[in-house]
Amino acid sequence: MFAPARSFVRPALNVAVKAQQQQRCGMATLREIEMRLKSVKNIEKITKSMKVVASTKLARAERAMRTGRAYGTANQELFSQAGIEDSPDAKVLYVAITSDRGLCGGIHSSVSKAAKRALLAHPEARIIICGDKPKAQISRAMPEQIALSFNQIGKDIPSFAEAAAIADEIMTNGGEWDVLKIIYNKYISAISYEATTMTVVGAKALQEAAGFKAYEMEEDVSKDLTEFALANVLYQALVEGHAAEQSARRTAMENASNNANDMIGSLQLQYNRGRQAVITNELIDIITGASAL
């Protein structure tokens, strides 16, 4: 009498247990998707805010860059008219300029790669690094060639006083050099930049230049002129690098926001499908139970 009842109830219980397990799994998956969706939305808000901040800083950096280029243009005009002859035995000192901050794409790597290529071409040369990012990259490959390093670069728009302080430190503790080559990111447009090199010659090369031999010049004058020229070129490199960094950071944050939007759309679709599947399973259970009754 009771055997047929047991044989009927047991499969029904098994089906109910399986349905509950599937429902729990579905709800757990929905919770995970919901948490991930909330996390990606928060990230998207942060990247949008950082893009707005970078856009504001870029406008200020471009104004400072136009002023800094005037210093560098006058400096290059001086060296081009001096008639300085290249010497194959000249001691070369490199200066790599970027900053300490990240979240700006591969802008630091472009300077580091250019510096590594230059050091490989001149193994006897040494390098001075402005910024923690290129220092970390270059010190792994060529730690013995680093002469000096500076940090706290790029937090705000660089000033000529900062460039003059760096130039004074290079002249005092940078060692002997005949030619100094500055590697920095040249600002081309709001979406592009490239690693470029500017050259400053030493005091001895200035004294021996044809354009300066025509005048009576004391040794201190050529030394002061070299330091002032170095400060001018450093200032141009700092402000151009700062503008390029803000441009790269804005582009990187824009790309991150677009990727976050794409991920939000995909997760939202996945969440809606999972929620629809859970509701469908619940309706099937209700209809099945009603039919059994």
BAKOL-14121 format. One line per 2 residues: number of its first residue (from 1); their letters; for each residue x, y, z of N, C-alpha, C, O. Coordinates in steps of 0.05 Angstrom, whole numbers, plus 5000, padded with zeros to 4 digits. Layout:
N
NUM> A> X,Y,Z,X,Y,Z,X,Y,Z,X,Y,Z | ...;
end
This chain:
293
1> MF> 5016,4976,5000,5000,5000,5000,5017,5025,5000,5011,5045,4986 | 5039,5025,5016,5056,5049,5018,5079,5049,4998,5091,5070,4994;
3> AP> 5085,5026,4986,5108,5025,4967,5104,5042,4943,5123,5057,4936 | 5081,5042,4930,5077,5059,4907,5079,5089,4915,5089,5105,4900;
5> AR> 5070,5096,4940,5072,5124,4948,5101,5132,4952,5109,5154,4944 | 5118,5114,4963,5146,5121,4966,5160,5124,4939,5175,5143,4935;
7> SF> 5153,5106,4921,5166,5107,4894,5157,5132,4880,5171,5141,4862 | 5135,5144,4887,5126,5169,4874,5138,5194,4887,5145,5213,4874;
9> VR> 5140,5192,4914,5150,5216,4928,5180,5220,4925,5189,5243,4923 | 5195,5198,4926,5224,5200,4925,5235,5215,4900,5251,5233,4903;
11> PA> 5226,5207,4876,5235,5223,4852,5227,5252,4853,5242,5270,4845 | 5203,5257,4864,5194,5285,4866,5212,5301,4885,5218,5324,4880;
13> LN> 5220,5288,4908,5238,5301,4926,5266,5307,4914,5277,5328,4917 | 5276,5287,4899,5301,5290,4885,5300,5314,4866,5319,5330,4864;
15> VA> 5279,5315,4851,5276,5338,4832,5275,5364,4847,5287,5384,4838 | 5261,5365,4869,5259,5390,4885,5286,5398,4896,5294,5421,4896;
17> VK> 5302,5378,4906,5328,5384,4918,5347,5394,4896,5362,5414,4900 | 5346,5381,4872,5363,5391,4850,5356,5419,4842,5373,5436,4836;
19> AQ> 5330,5425,4841,5321,5452,4833,5331,5472,4853,5339,5494,4846 | 5330,5465,4880,5339,5484,4900,5369,5489,4897,5379,5511,4900;
21> QQ> 5384,5467,4892,5413,5470,4888,5420,5488,4864,5437,5506,4866 | 5406,5483,4842,5410,5500,4818,5403,5529,4824,5417,5547,4814;
23> QR> 5382,5533,4839,5374,5560,4845,5395,5574,4863,5402,5597,4858 | 5406,5559,4883,5427,5570,4900,5451,5578,4883,5463,5599,4886;
25> CG> 5459,5559,4865,5483,5565,4847,5477,5589,4830,5495,5606,4826 | 5453,5591,4819,5446,5614,4803,5447,5640,4818,5457,5659,4808;
27> MA> 5436,5640,4843,5437,5664,4859,5465,5672,4867,5472,5695,4868 | 5482,5651,4873,5510,5657,4880,5524,5670,4856,5539,5689,4859;
29> TL> 5519,5660,4832,5531,5671,4808,5521,5699,4804,5537,5717,4796 | 5496,5704,4808,5485,5731,4805,5497,5750,4825,5502,5773,4818;
31> RE> 5501,5741,4850,5514,5759,4869,5542,5766,4861,5551,5789,4863 | 5557,5746,4851,5584,5751,4842,5585,5771,4819,5601,5790,4818;
33> IE> 5566,5767,4799,5565,5786,4777,5557,5814,4786,5568,5834,4776 | 5539,5815,4805,5530,5841,4815,5553,5856,4830,5556,5880,4826;
35> MR> 5568,5841,4845,5591,5853,4859,5613,5863,4839,5624,5884,4842 | 5617,5846,4819,5637,5854,4799,5627,5878,4783,5643,5896,4776;
37> LK> 5602,5879,4777,5590,5901,4762,5593,5927,4778,5600,5948,4768 | 5588,5925,4804,5590,5948,4821,5620,5958,4822,5625,5982,4823;
39> SV> 5638,5938,4823,5667,5945,4824,5676,5959,4799,5690,5979,4799 | 5667,5949,4776,5675,5961,4750,5663,5988,4747,5676,6006,4736;
41> KN> 5639,5993,4757,5626,6019,4756,5642,6039,4773,5645,6062,4765 | 5652,6030,4796,5668,6048,4813,5694,6055,4799,5703,6078,4800;
43> IE> 5707,6035,4786,5732,6040,4771,5727,6060,4749,5743,6078,4743 | 5704,6057,4735,5697,6075,4713,5694,6103,4722,5701,6122,4708;
45> KI> 5682,6107,4746,5679,6134,4757,5707,6146,4763,5711,6170,4758 | 5725,6130,4774,5752,6140,4780,5767,6148,4755,5779,6169,4754;
47> TK> 5766,6131,4735,5781,6137,4710,5769,6161,4696,5784,6177,4684 | 5743,6165,4697,5731,6189,4685,5740,6214,4700,5747,6234,4688;
49> SM> 5741,6213,4727,5751,6235,4742,5780,6242,4737,5787,6265,4734 | 5796,6221,4734,5825,6225,4728,5829,6236,4700,5847,6252,4696;
51> KV> 5811,6229,4682,5813,6240,4655,5807,6270,4656,5820,6286,4642 | 5787,6278,4671,5780,6307,4673,5803,6322,4686,5810,6344,4677;
53> VA> 5815,6311,4707,5837,6324,4720,5861,6327,4701,5874,6348,4700 | 5867,6305,4686,5889,6306,4667,5884,6326,4645,5903,6340,4636;
55> ST> 5859,6329,4636,5852,6349,4615,5857,6377,4625,5867,6394,4610 | 5850,6382,4650,5854,6409,4662,5884,6414,4664,5893,6436,4658;
57> KL> 5899,6395,4674,5928,6398,4677,5942,6401,4650,5962,6415,4648 | 5931,6387,4630,5944,6389,4603,5942,6417,4592,5961,6427,4580;
59> AR> 5920,6431,4596,5917,6458,4586,5938,6477,4599,5950,6493,4586 | 5942,6473,4625,5963,6489,4639,5991,6481,4630,6008,6499,4626;
61> AE> 5995,6455,4626,6021,6446,4617,6029,6456,4589,6052,6461,4584 | 6009,6458,4572,6014,6467,4545,6022,6497,4545,6040,6505,4530;
63> RA> 6010,6513,4562,6018,6541,4565,6047,6543,4575,6062,6559,4564 | 6054,6527,4595,6081,6528,4605,6101,6517,4584,6123,6527,4583;
65> MR> 6092,6498,4568,6110,6487,4548,6117,6507,4527,6140,6509,4518 | 6098,6523,4519,6103,6544,4499,6124,6564,4509,6141,6574,4494;
67> TG> 6123,6570,4535,6143,6588,4547,6170,6575,4548,6190,6587,4542 | 6170,6549,4556,6196,6535,4558,6209,6531,4531,6234,6530,4530;
69> RA> 6194,6528,4510,6206,6524,4483,6222,6549,4474,6241,6547,4460 | 6213,6572,4484,6228,6597,4477,6256,6596,4488,6275,6606,4475;
71> YG> 6259,6585,4513,6285,6583,4525,6303,6564,4508,6326,6570,4502 | 6292,6541,4501,6307,6522,4486,6314,6531,4458,6336,6525,4448;
73> TA> 6296,6545,4445,6302,6555,4417,6325,6575,4417,6343,6573,4400 | 6325,6593,4436,6347,6613,4438,6373,6598,4445,6394,6606,4435;
75> NQ> 6372,6578,4461,6396,6563,4468,6407,6548,4444,6432,6549,4439 | 6390,6535,4428,6400,6521,4405,6411,6540,4383,6429,6533,4369;
77> EL> 6399,6563,4382,6409,6583,4363,6438,6592,4370,6454,6596,4353 | 6443,6594,4396,6470,6601,4405,6490,6580,4397,6512,6586,4386;
79> FS> 6484,6554,4401,6502,6533,4395,6506,6529,4365,6527,6523,4355 | 6485,6534,4349,6487,6531,4320,6504,6552,4308,6517,6548,4288;
81> QA> 6504,6577,4320,6521,6599,4309,6549,6599,4320,6566,6614,4310 | 6555,6582,4340,6581,6583,4353,6603,6569,4336,6626,6574,4340;
83> GI> 6595,6551,4318,6614,6536,4302,6629,6515,4318,6654,6513,4315 | 6615,6500,4334,6628,6480,4351,6633,6455,4334,6616,6445,4320;
85> ED> 6657,6445,4336,6665,6421,4321,6661,6396,4338,6668,6396,4362 | 6651,6375,4326,6647,6349,4340,6674,6335,4343,6691,6335,4325;
87> SP> 6678,6324,4367,6703,6309,4373,6696,6280,4378,6678,6274,4394 | 6709,6261,4365,6703,6233,4370,6711,6223,4398,6701,6203,4407;
89> DA> 6730,6238,4411,6739,6230,4437,6725,6244,4460,6733,6243,4483 | 6703,6258,4453,6689,6274,4474,6676,6256,4494,6664,6235,4487;
91> KV> 6677,6264,4519,6663,6249,4541,6633,6256,4540,6626,6280,4541 | 6617,6236,4539,6588,6240,4536,6574,6234,4563,6580,6214,4576;
93> LY> 6556,6251,4571,6539,6247,4594,6510,6249,4586,6502,6269,4573 | 6494,6229,4593,6466,6229,4585,6449,6237,4609,6455,6232,4632;
95> VA> 6426,6250,4603,6406,6257,4623,6379,6247,4613,6370,6256,4592 | 6367,6229,4627,6340,6218,4620,6319,6232,4638,6322,6231,4663;
97> IT> 6299,6244,4626,6280,6260,4640,6252,6248,4636,6242,6248,4614 | 6239,6240,4658,6210,6234,4658,6200,6243,4686,6204,6266,4693;
99> SD> 6186,6225,4700,6175,6233,4726,6172,6209,4744,6182,6187,4737 | 6160,6213,4768,6157,6191,4787,6130,6177,4785,6126,6156,4797;
101> RG> 6111,6188,4770,6083,6178,4771,6077,6160,4747,6089,6162,4726 | 6058,6142,4752,6050,6123,4731,6022,6130,4721,6013,6153,4720;
103> LC> 6008,6109,4711,5981,6111,4700,5981,6129,4675,5963,6145,4671 | 6002,6128,4659,6004,6145,4636,6015,6129,4612,6029,6140,4595;
105> GG> 6008,6104,4610,6016,6088,4586,6046,6082,4586,6058,6078,4607 | 6057,6081,4563,6086,6074,4560,6104,6098,4556,6125,6096,4544;
107> IH> 6096,6121,4568,6113,6145,4564,6140,6143,4577,6159,6154,4567 | 6141,6129,4600,6167,6126,4613,6185,6106,4599,6209,6109,4597;
109> SS> 6172,6085,4588,6187,6065,4574,6201,6076,4549,6222,6066,4541 | 6189,6096,4535,6201,6107,4511,6227,6120,4518,6247,6118,4502;
111> VS> 6228,6135,4540,6254,6148,4548,6274,6127,4557,6298,6129,4550 | 6265,6107,4572,6283,6086,4582,6295,6070,4559,6319,6065,4559;
113> KA> 6279,6063,4539,6290,6049,4516,6310,6065,4500,6330,6055,4491 | 6304,6091,4496,6322,6109,4482,6348,6112,4498,6370,6112,4486;
115> AK> 6347,6114,4524,6371,6116,4541,6387,6090,4540,6412,6091,4538 | 6374,6067,4540,6389,6042,4539,6403,6039,4512,6426,6030,4511;
117> RA> 6390,6047,4490,6403,6046,4464,6427,6064,4463,6448,6056,4452 | 6425,6088,4475,6447,6106,4475,6471,6096,4492,6494,6099,4484;
119> LL> 6465,6083,4515,6486,6072,4532,6499,6048,4519,6523,6044,4523 | 6484,6032,4504,6496,6010,4490,6515,6020,4468,6535,6007,4463;
121> AH> 6508,6042,4455,6525,6053,4435,6550,6066,4446,6571,6067,4433 | 6548,6076,4471,6571,6089,4485,6574,6075,4512,6565,6086,4532;
123> PE> 6587,6052,4514,6589,6038,4540,6604,6053,4561,6601,6048,4585 | 6622,6071,4553,6638,6086,4572,6623,6110,4584,6632,6122,4603;
125> AR> 6600,6117,4572,6585,6140,4581,6570,6134,4607,6565,6111,4614 | 6562,6155,4621,6546,6153,4645,6519,6168,4641,6516,6183,4622;
127> II> 6501,6163,4659,6474,6175,4656,6464,6186,4682,6469,6175,4704 | 6449,6208,4680,6436,6220,4703,6406,6218,4698,6396,6223,4676;
129> IC> 6391,6209,4718,6362,6203,4714,6345,6221,4731,6350,6225,4755 | 6325,6233,4718,6305,6250,4732,6279,6234,4732,6266,6231,4711;
131> GD> 6271,6225,4756,6246,6209,4757,6251,6181,4766,6270,6168,4758 | 6233,6171,4784,6237,6144,4794,6230,6122,4774,6241,6100,4776;
133> KP> 6212,6128,4755,6203,6108,4736,6226,6099,4718,6231,6075,4716 | 6240,6117,4704,6263,6107,4688,6286,6096,4704,6301,6079,4695;
135> KA> 6289,6106,4729,6310,6096,4746,6306,6066,4752,6325,6050,4750 | 6281,6059,4758,6275,6030,4763,6280,6013,4738,6288,5990,4741;
137> QI> 6275,6024,4715,6278,6008,4690,6307,6006,4682,6316,5985,4673 | 6322,6028,4684,6350,6028,4675,6368,6014,4695,6387,6001,4688;
139> SR> 6362,6017,4721,6380,6005,4742,6380,5975,4741,6399,5962,4749 | 6359,5963,4730,6359,5934,4727,6379,5924,4706,6390,5902,4709;
141> AM> 6383,5940,4685,6401,5932,4663,6429,5944,4666,6448,5930,4660 | 6431,5969,4674,6457,5983,4674,6460,5999,4700,6462,6023,4698;
143> PE> 6461,5986,4723,6463,6002,4748,6490,6016,4751,6491,6037,4764 | 6512,6005,4740,6538,6017,4744,6542,6042,4728,6561,6057,4733;
145> QI> 6525,6048,4709,6528,6072,4692,6511,6096,4702,6512,6117,4690 | 6497,6092,4724,6481,6114,4735,6499,6131,4753,6510,6122,4773;
147> AL> 6501,6157,4746,6517,6176,4761,6501,6190,4783,6510,6191,4806 | 6478,6201,4776,6461,6215,4795,6432,6208,4789,6426,6199,4767;
149> SF> 6415,6214,4808,6386,6210,4803,6371,6231,4819,6379,6239,4841 | 6349,6240,4807,6331,6260,4820,6303,6248,4821,6295,6235,4803;
151> NQ> 6288,6254,4842,6260,6246,4843,6243,6270,4851,6253,6293,4851 | 6218,6265,4857,6198,6287,4862,6196,6304,4837,6193,6329,4839;
153> IG> 6197,6292,4814,6194,6306,4788,6166,6302,4777,6156,6279,4778 | 6154,6323,4766,6129,6320,4752,6104,6322,4769,6082,6317,4758;
155> KD> 6106,6328,4795,6082,6331,4811,6066,6356,4803,6041,6355,4803 | 6080,6376,4795,6067,6401,4785,6083,6411,4761,6102,6398,4753;
157> IP> 6074,6433,4750,6088,6444,4726,6117,6452,4735,6120,6467,4753 | 6137,6441,4721,6165,6448,4728,6170,6478,4725,6159,6491,4707;
159> SF> 6188,6488,4741,6196,6516,4740,6225,6519,4732,6240,6499,4733 | 6233,6543,4724,6261,6547,4717,6279,6544,4741,6302,6536,4738;
161> AE> 6269,6550,4765,6285,6547,4789,6293,6517,4793,6315,6511,4801 | 6273,6499,4788,6279,6470,4790,6300,6462,4770,6319,6447,4776;
163> AA> 6297,6472,4745,6317,6465,4724,6344,6476,4731,6365,6463,4726 | 6346,6500,4743,6371,6512,4751,6384,6496,4773,6409,6493,4774;
165> AI> 6368,6486,4792,6378,6470,4814,6390,6443,4804,6411,6435,4813 | 6376,6431,4785,6386,6406,4773,6412,6411,4758,6431,6396,4759;
167> AD> 6412,6434,4743,6437,6441,4727,6460,6445,4746,6483,6437,4740 | 6456,6459,4768,6477,6464,4788,6488,6438,4799,6512,6434,4803;
169> EI> 6470,6419,4806,6478,6393,4816,6494,6377,4796,6513,6364,4803 | 6486,6379,4770,6500,6365,4749,6528,6376,4746,6548,6362,4743;
171> MT> 6530,6403,4746,6556,6416,4743,6575,6410,4767,6599,6409,4764 | 6563,6407,4790,6579,6402,4814,6587,6373,4818,6610,6367,4823;
173> NG> 6567,6354,4815,6572,6326,4822,6568,6307,4798,6568,6283,4802 | 6564,6318,4775,6560,6301,4752,6585,6289,4739,6583,6273,4720;
175> GE> 6608,6297,4749,6633,6288,4737,6641,6304,4712,6627,6324,4705 | 6662,6296,4699,6672,6310,4676,6657,6302,4651,6651,6278,4647;
177> WD> 6650,6321,4634,6637,6315,4609,6643,6337,4589,6646,6360,4596 | 6644,6329,4564,6647,6348,4542,6621,6354,4527,6616,6376,4518;
179> VL> 6605,6333,4526,6579,6336,4513,6558,6323,4531,6561,6301,4540 | 6536,6338,4535,6514,6328,4551,6489,6325,4533,6482,6344,4519;
181> KI> 6477,6301,4533,6454,6296,4516,6430,6290,4534,6431,6271,4550 | 6409,6305,4530,6385,6303,4546,6364,6287,4530,6357,6295,4507;
183> IY> 6355,6265,4541,6334,6248,4528,6308,6254,4543,6306,6250,4567 | 6288,6262,4528,6262,6269,4540,6240,6263,4519,6245,6257,4496;
185> NK> 6215,6265,4528,6192,6262,4511,6184,6288,4499,6175,6307,4513 | 6186,6290,4473,6178,6315,4459,6148,6314,4454,6138,6295,4443;
187> YI> 6135,6336,4461,6106,6338,4458,6101,6346,4428,6109,6367,4419 | 6086,6328,4414,6079,6334,4386,6051,6344,4384,6046,6364,4372;
189> SA> 6032,6329,4395,6004,6337,4396,5991,6325,4420,6005,6313,4437 | 5965,6329,4423,5951,6319,4446,5949,6289,4447,5942,6278,4468;
191> IS> 5956,6275,4425,5954,6246,4425,5981,6233,4417,5982,6208,4415 | 6002,6248,4414,6027,6236,4406,6051,6250,4418,6050,6274,4425;
193> YE> 6073,6235,4421,6098,6245,4432,6120,6226,4422,6114,6205,4412 | 6145,6234,4425,6167,6217,4417,6192,6224,4433,6196,6247,4442;
195> AT> 6208,6204,4438,6233,6208,4453,6253,6223,4435,6259,6214,4413 | 6263,6245,4445,6281,6263,4430,6306,6269,4446,6305,6267,4471;
197> TM> 6327,6278,4432,6352,6284,4446,6360,6313,4440,6359,6322,4417 | 6367,6328,4460,6379,6355,4457,6407,6354,4469,6413,6339,4487;
199> TV> 6425,6371,4457,6453,6370,4463,6462,6396,4475,6454,6418,4467 | 6479,6394,4496,6493,6417,4508,6523,6411,4509,6531,6389,4517;
201> VG> 6539,6430,4500,6568,6425,4500,6580,6438,4524,6569,6456,4536 | 6604,6427,4532,6617,6436,4556,6632,6462,4552,6633,6473,4530;
203> AK> 6643,6473,4575,6656,6499,4574,6681,6498,4557,6687,6518,4543 | 6696,6476,4557,6720,6475,4541,6714,6475,4511,6728,6488,4496;
205> AL> 6693,6462,4503,6685,6462,4475,6675,6489,4467,6680,6497,4444 | 6663,6504,4485,6655,6531,4478,6679,6550,4474,6679,6566,4456;
207> QE> 6699,6547,4491,6723,6563,4488,6737,6558,4462,6749,6576,4450 | 6737,6533,4453,6751,6526,4428,6734,6530,4403,6744,6525,4381;
209> AA> 6709,6538,4406,6691,6542,4383,6700,6566,4367,6710,6585,4379 | 6697,6565,4341,6706,6587,4323,6691,6613,4329,6703,6635,4328;
211> GF> 6665,6611,4336,6650,6635,4341,6658,6649,4367,6654,6673,4369 | 6669,6635,4386,6678,6647,4411,6707,6655,4412,6715,6672,4428;
213> KA> 6723,6643,4394,6751,6650,4393,6756,6679,4383,6776,6691,4388 | 6736,6689,4368,6738,6716,4358,6737,6737,4380,6743,6760,4376;
215> YE> 6729,6729,4404,6726,6748,4427,6743,6738,4450,6749,6714,4453 | 6752,6757,4466,6767,6751,4490,6747,6742,4511,6729,6757,4520;
217> ME> 6751,6718,4520,6732,6706,4540,6748,6694,4563,6767,6679,4558 | 6739,6699,4587,6751,6686,4610,6739,6658,4614,6718,6652,4603;
219> ED> 6753,6642,4629,6744,6614,4633,6717,6614,4649,6700,6597,4643 | 6714,6631,4668,6689,6632,4684,6665,6639,4667,6643,6629,4672;
221> VS> 6669,6655,4646,6647,6663,4629,6636,6639,4614,6612,6635,4613 | 6654,6623,4603,6645,6599,4588,6632,6579,4606,6613,6565,4598;
223> KD> 6642,6577,4631,6631,6558,4650,6603,6567,4658,6584,6551,4659 | 6599,6593,4663,6573,6604,4671,6553,6601,4647,6530,6595,4651;
225> LT> 6564,6606,4623,6547,6604,4600,6537,6576,4595,6514,6571,4588 | 6555,6556,4600,6548,6528,4597,6526,6520,4618,6507,6507,4611;
227> EF> 6529,6529,4642,6510,6523,4663,6483,6536,4657,6462,6523,4661 | 6483,6561,4647,6458,6574,4641,6445,6560,4617,6420,6557,4616;
229> AL> 6461,6552,4597,6450,6538,4574,6438,6511,4582,6417,6503,4572 | 6452,6498,4600,6442,6472,4610,6415,6476,4625,6397,6460,4622;
231> AN> 6413,6497,4641,6388,6502,4655,6365,6508,4635,6342,6499,4639 | 6371,6523,4614,6351,6528,4593,6341,6503,4580,6317,6499,4577;
233> VL> 6360,6486,4572,6352,6461,4558,6337,6443,4577,6318,6430,4569 | 6346,6441,4602,6332,6424,4621,6304,6434,4626,6285,6418,4629;
235> YQ> 6300,6460,4627,6273,6472,4631,6255,6464,4608,6232,6456,4612 | 6265,6467,4583,6249,6459,4560,6242,6430,4561,6219,6422,4556;
237> AL> 6261,6413,4568,6256,6384,4569,6236,6377,4591,6219,6359,4587 | 6238,6390,4613,6220,6384,4636,6191,6392,4629,6173,6376,4634;
239> VE> 6187,6416,4618,6160,6424,4612,6148,6409,4589,6124,6403,4588 | 6164,6402,4569,6154,6386,4546,6147,6358,4556,6126,6347,4548;
241> GH> 6164,6346,4572,6159,6320,4583,6134,6320,4601,6119,6301,4601 | 6130,6341,4616,6106,6343,4634,6081,6345,4617,6061,6332,4623;
243> AA> 6082,6361,4595,6058,6363,4578,6052,6336,4564,6029,6328,4562 | 6073,6322,4555,6070,6296,4542,6058,6276,4562,6042,6259,4555;
245> EQ> 6067,6277,4587,6057,6259,4607,6028,6263,4613,6012,6244,4615 | 6019,6288,4616,5991,6294,4621,5974,6285,4597,5952,6275,4600;
247> SA> 5984,6289,4573,5970,6280,4549,5967,6250,4549,5946,6239,4543 | 5989,6236,4555,5988,6207,4555,5970,6197,4578,5956,6177,4574;
249> RR> 5969,6210,4601,5952,6202,4623,5923,6206,4615,5906,6189,4622 | 5916,6228,4602,5889,6232,4594,5880,6211,4574,5858,6200,4576;
251> TA> 5898,6204,4555,5891,6183,4535,5888,6156,4549,5870,6141,4542 | 5905,6150,4568,5904,6125,4582,5878,6123,4598,5865,6102,4599;
253> ME> 5870,6144,4612,5845,6144,4627,5821,6143,4609,5801,6130,4617 | 5822,6155,4586,5800,6153,4567,5797,6125,4557,5774,6114,4556;
255> NA> 5819,6112,4550,5818,6084,4542,5808,6066,4564,5792,6047,4559 | 5816,6071,4589,5807,6055,4612,5777,6059,4616,5763,6039,4622;
257> SN> 5767,6083,4613,5738,6088,4616,5722,6074,4594,5701,6062,4600 | 5732,6074,4570,5719,6060,4548,5718,6030,4553,5698,6017,4548;
259> NA> 5740,6019,4562,5741,5990,4568,5723,5983,4591,5709,5962,4590 | 5721,6001,4611,5703,5996,4633,5674,5997,4624,5657,5981,4633;
261> ND> 5667,6015,4606,5640,6016,4595,5633,5991,4580,5611,5981,4582 | 5652,5981,4564,5647,5956,4550,5643,5933,4569,5625,5916,4565;
263> MI> 5659,5932,4590,5656,5910,4610,5630,5913,4625,5618,5892,4632 | 5622,5937,4631,5596,5941,4645,5573,5931,4628,5555,5918,4638;
265> GS> 5574,5937,4602,5553,5927,4584,5552,5897,4583,5530,5885,4583 | 5576,5884,4581,5577,5855,4580,5567,5843,4606,5552,5823,4606;
267> LQ> 5576,5854,4629,5567,5843,4655,5537,5847,4660,5523,5830,4671 | 5527,5870,4651,5498,5876,4654,5481,5856,4638,5461,5846,4648;
269> LQ> 5491,5850,4614,5476,5830,4597,5478,5803,4610,5458,5788,4610 | 5501,5795,4621,5504,5770,4634,5487,5768,4659,5475,5747,4665;
271> YN> 5485,5790,4674,5469,5791,4698,5439,5788,4691,5424,5773,4704 | 5430,5802,4670,5402,5801,4662,5394,5773,4653,5373,5763,4659;
273> RG> 5412,5760,4638,5407,5733,4629,5405,5713,4652,5388,5696,4653 | 5424,5716,4671,5423,5698,4695,5399,5702,4711,5387,5683,4721;
275> RQ> 5391,5728,4715,5367,5734,4731,5342,5723,4717,5324,5712,4730 | 5341,5725,4691,5319,5714,4676,5317,5684,4678,5296,5673,4681;
277> AV> 5341,5671,4678,5341,5641,4681,5332,5633,4708,5317,5613,4711 | 5339,5648,4729,5331,5641,4756,5300,5644,4759,5287,5627,4770;
279> IT> 5290,5666,4748,5261,5670,4749,5246,5648,4734,5225,5639,4743 | 5257,5640,4711,5244,5619,4695,5244,5593,4710,5224,5579,4710;
281> NE> 5266,5586,4724,5267,5562,4740,5247,5562,4763,5235,5542,4769 | 5244,5586,4776,5225,5588,4797,5196,5584,4787,5180,5571,4800;
283> LI> 5191,5596,4764,5164,5592,4752,5159,5563,4745,5136,5553,4748 | 5180,5549,4734,5177,5521,4728,5171,5505,4753,5154,5487,4753;
285> DI> 5185,5511,4775,5180,5497,4801,5152,5502,4811,5139,5483,4820 | 5142,5526,4809,5115,5532,4818,5094,5518,4801,5075,5506,4812;
287> IT> 5098,5518,4775,5079,5505,4757,5079,5475,4761,5059,5461,4761 | 5104,5464,4765,5107,5435,4769,5093,5426,4795,5080,5406,4796;
289> GA> 5098,5443,4816,5085,5436,4842,5055,5438,4840,5040,5422,4852 | 5045,5459,4826,5016,5462,4823,5004,5438,4807,4982,5429,4813;
291> SA> 5019,5429,4787,5009,5407,4771,5009,5381,4787,4990,5365,4784 | 5029,5377,4805,5030,5353,4821,5007,5353,4841,4996,5331,4848;
293> L> 5000,5377,4851,4977,5377,4870,4951,5372,4856,4930,5372,4869;
end
